[in-house]
Amino acid sequence: MFLSWPLIAGGVALAAVVVLVFRVLRKPEGDEEMVRISRSIRAGAGAFLRREYITVGIILVFLALGMSFTSLGWRTAVSFVLGAVVSGAAGLVGMMIATRANARTTEAAKSGTKPALSVAVSGGAVMGLSVVGLSLLGLTGVLLLFAPELFVPGEVSNDLLVREAGIINGFAMGASLMALFARAGGGIFTKGADMAADLVGKVEANIPEDDPRNPAVIADNVGDNVGDVAGLGADLLESYVESIIASMALAAGLALSATDRSLMLLPLLIASAGVIASILGIGFTKFFGRKNPRLALSGGTYVSAVLVIAATFFIVRSVIPAEGFVGEGGRSFTQLGPFWASLAGILSGVLIALTSEYYTSSDFRPVKKLAEASQTNAAVTVTEGLAVGMVSIVLPIMILASTVIFSNHICGMFGVALAAVGMLSTSGMVITVDSYGPIADNAGGIAQMSNQDPKVRRITDHLDAVGNTTAAIGKGFAIGSAALAALGLLTAYIAAVGGIDDISLSDPKLLAGFLVGGMLPFFFSSTLFRAVVYSANRIIFEVRRQFRELPGLREGLEGVVPDSESCVDISTRAALWGMLVPGLMALIAPVLIGFLVGPLALAGLLIGSIVTGLMLGVFTANSGGAMDNAKKYIEEGHFGGKGSIAHKASIVGDTVGDPLKDTVGPSINILIKLMAVISLVIAPLLTS
Amino acid sequence: MFLSWPLIAGGVALAAVVVLVFRVLRKPEGDEEMVRISRSIRAGAGAFLRREYITVGIILVFLALGMSFTSLGWRTAVSFVLGAVVSGAAGLVGMMIATRANARTTEAAKSGTKPALSVAVSGGAVMGLSVVGLSLLGLTGVLLLFAPELFVPGEVSNDLLVREAGIINGFAMGASLMALFARAGGGIFTKGADMAADLVGKVEANIPEDDPRNPAVIADNVGDNVGDVAGLGADLLESYVESIIASMALAAGLALSATDRSLMLLPLLIASAGVIASILGIGFTKFFGRKNPRLALSGGTYVSAVLVIAATFFIVRSVIPAEGFVGEGGRSFTQLGPFWASLAGILSGVLIALTSEYYTSSDFRPVKKLAEASQTNAAVTVTEGLAVGMVSIVLPIMILASTVIFSNHICGMFGVALAAVGMLSTSGMVITVDSYGPIADNAGGIAQMSNQDPKVRRITDHLDAVGNTTAAIGKGFAIGSAALAALGLLTAYIAAVGGIDDISLSDPKLLAGFLVGGMLPFFFSSTLFRAVVYSANRIIFEVRRQFRELPGLREGLEGVVPDSESCVDISTRAALWGMLVPGLMALIAPVLIGFLVGPLALAGLLIGSIVTGLMLGVFTANSGGAMDNAKKYIEEGHFGGKGSIAHKASIVGDTVGDPLKDTVGPSINILIKLMAVISLVIAPLLTS
């Protein structure tokens, strides 16, 4: 009976996707120039996705074959492939619509803010609801396929449940692999193109942002889609799936009784409620978006949070026996324990998002002070920007540490995993808001490139500015939820591998694991930085070549169009090649350490990577966000405005911040989750 | 009998200090202008030290009184005060001579490279040998005072030894508190003044570096002394003392037999041998410094390393019974186990230093590529510079992780602590080389300010350039040894607090401890960054004021001298005020977590802070070093040389790198050690 809920919720989400797709496609796409630009962006995004999927596909086949030949078996391999396919499918649908919603948003802006917001939100919601809908259906499908015992009342050994949970972990690993390419590859793509477009356009050729003469501009706009729509979607999809799977795996070890699997199914039920709550939140946003788009977006987020809290309360009350249950280590927990744990997760998600907003929005002191500091020199901007990012870690960590202690106190390590499920239950809404950002950004770019009326551009610029704040908030949310999901996976790994509990903290293998694990996010980040710089330099050479060899391009002569495709092509190649080293590292490091040094060292490696990864993730995301918005704040006319010393300094800061916040920061989420899920998958091999 | 060795070695070191002091002071100080400048620097350094010591003194008294009233008792309090006094005394002597050796080095450069090198090395050796001499004498004195049982053959309970070891920990904590102020305070002082001098001098007023017209130049030169002489000395003194104490504390738990304390005294013997080896190494450097100062300095380092390795072999052979001994957990170790462990430490110190050299010297690829990347834009320089710093972590961590595993395998956790003792045994030599750097730097500044012959300036510039490389190497060594010392302290803490072994890695308090501990180095760094920016801005305003209000200053009119004292004063205040938040954080965090959340959470906090602190330390030190030397490489004429686009970009990179490498990086060493030693000191209170 419980089984029907995730299927229904997933079905509803996909039905909503179909409705939204038609509503978006029905809208007019605008004049010829807008259509042309939108098509170029779409073609570029499609070209990237195609090559990305081929690359992932090849790796997927090899890994799946490898798995089949170990004792993990073909079931885990199939589950693994399905996880990647689900994530890829969500990304494909989301991108197809996001790249069609951009020009339509510009066109709708001619009739006002509300219609434009509505189109952009619909476009974002396609991504958001595809992610949650496809994840729920895919996950339930895999469960039905490989763990049917879960759904049939009757006596089943916990051992069987644990083994079946092991097969399902493959699904999470597939989603994780896809997310690695989508997020890190997309991040390299988007920032290589962005840096190049800025440096060669604004600085060298002295033409404004999003100018149609700049051959790198289309690649920059493609990048927004592949990085922030497909990348973020795949990232949250992974956390979403992993938080559910980790809590199910932990629950498998502590089933209420031999015949009752409510604890194991609880995460699926909360997630199902979250899907419905997200759909209602999206409706709220579209309905109340007339005056203040920002309030409408955050209003929708709060509405879905409140709804899912209420729903979770009733679900827990009806699923968990009134006398409570016995959890890990024989500790007894109250009936409402799981509710409080998910509530803690939901609240800490909101709080972490608020701290991100505080440190990265120009409404508050840190960004204002950063803009002020830019009056001295670019070096001061960067130094102060790094300082803002570093101090912005304090509150999120305090919130996460409290959540871990509280949810464990109230419900054991299962509670920590449930907190992650709670936090991620409204992913449908969160991804909608986040994907809205790049659509609005693209809409602004199209308005600029196609020379729309200033009134239209004011509206798209306003929607874009709102998107910048939501992007920073979304990043805080993504890293917070990734950390909780990774902690859940870590605990599941420790439980699965067995025999590494009751250890000494001064065990040298553990200490060495901490050190090596702590180092990996830095190494990973450095390779991503370099890939971005490499990609940017290649594009800069190409743009310079075009300005040199295409007469009339720089002057904007009628009929002379830049060759945008070549820049998209360079970005794509650089992104996929740039993935090679960090991707291999993420795949190989846990396997190597696990088999050569042992499961305890691997546990240390995971902890070390979660600790430094979480810090680096929040630091880079907020540092970059603050430097970005300090530049925008100065451009609004503060401290001398455009063209002032402060503005020049802030441009350097923004350019440094770009790969920090859009390549390195978000990719680290994936790194720590991917290594944790690989460890969980290979756990059975490590113990045998 | 063993007791006499550290006393003899300490006495020899101090005798060598006296000889070197007279040899330095005997040299002529040069013309009137040189004397005036050197006096200004000396006066500024003295003013800073005075206020720093008063501040530390007040905190010291309060903390010592606090300790006396707890069950830690007055003995620990006295030991604590003595530790701080020894560190302060070493800093005072070292600074007094370093600030007298600078002009004398310039004067000696008139007769050639070798005499100049000899004066600078003698000046540095005063600091180096004061540190090791005073530490050994102070530590042995405290042992005699509070742990006389150690030295008298006869039956003593291990409990008593452990309790006495607890009292001695106070000595390390005193040294650590002093080091915090010397290193972090000195770091804020030096980089605030440096950034201001660069920004207002080179960028705004367009006058060259070290120009006597710039009022901030004296403060910049003072900063080199307080940051790199006194700061580095106090940092290594702390690691030196802590590695000895941690290994003695670990050995106390595993005395060979009730009457044999050889294991406990072994660290003191190795350290004593290291002092003699360092003196011989210094002699080698002074003797062979004719042609190539860099080879002479590294030659001396290798000579002392080889000597101490040989000595350790014989010491271990004569002290440890041929049949080996039984260590922690009843594991038996061979006679030579302790030798191999110290050898691993010495070798890993050398290897880590070599990786620092590779990533920060312009002789190798990373800095060359960084200089090349500067041709695009300052943002690219900074991004690539951060990437170099991040990737430079990989090898040191691998080396440290292998050292931990190997030395533990060969000799238990005692072996890990012994590796730290081995690495630090040649501290006398290492500090000499490091303190040589700022003396040579000052000598160059004085040559520039007093308009010496270009031939003289070429010599001082060359000596300065050598000092820049040794500084980067010294930082790598300092952070590597700090990490090993902190791991030793951590193990001693876990042993001392008891009852937190056999724990679960997924314990929520432990996980929360990891997270909070991992966050602290970032928070600490951000406050230091801000203190530097604040200090720099204040000095910039002051310099602008002087250029405005002192007619003829900017033009270099005869008889118009800038008011350098005011800049020194601003730097001093900013440094000591800037210490408030990070200092309090370092002191309070472990106490708070230990008492409120418990000893297990505190262990997690220490591990988290060591992991992220180590990464951040290496990253910031090498990032800053690489950006510094990329600028110098461009200034040598590559990629357009001085005044080119690449040069301007590299100046921004260098300015961002300055606080990274000279304020944040080195201070993090102290943070992780201070928190570990505080935890060790309060361990008895946590268990009662």
Interface residues (C-beta under 8 A of the other chain):
Chain A: M195 L199 V203 A373 T376 N377 A378 A379 V380 V382 T383 E384 L386 A387 V388 G389 M390 V391 I393 V394 I397 M398 L400 A401 S402 V404 I405 N408 H409 M413 V416 L487 L490 T491 I494 A495 I500 D501 D502 I503 S504 L505 S506 P508 K509 L510 L511 A512 F514 L515 V516 G517 G518 M519 F522 F523 S525 S526 T527 F529 R530 V532 V533 A536 N537 I540 V597 A603 I607 G608 I610 V611 T612 L614 M615 F619 I651 V652 G653 T655 V656 P659
Chain B: M195 L199 V203 A373 T376 N377 A378 A379 V380 V382 T383 E384 L386 A387 V388 G389 M390 V391 I393 V394 I397 M398 L400 A401 S402 V404 I405 N408 H409 M413 V416 L487 L490 T491 I494 A495 I500 D501 D502 I503 S504 L505 S506 P508 K509 L510 L511 A512 F514 L515 V516 G517 G518 M519 F522 F523 S525 S526 T527 F529 R530 V532 V533 A536 N537 I540 V597 A603 I607 G608 I610 V611 T612 L614 M615 F619 I651 V652 G653 T655 V656 P659
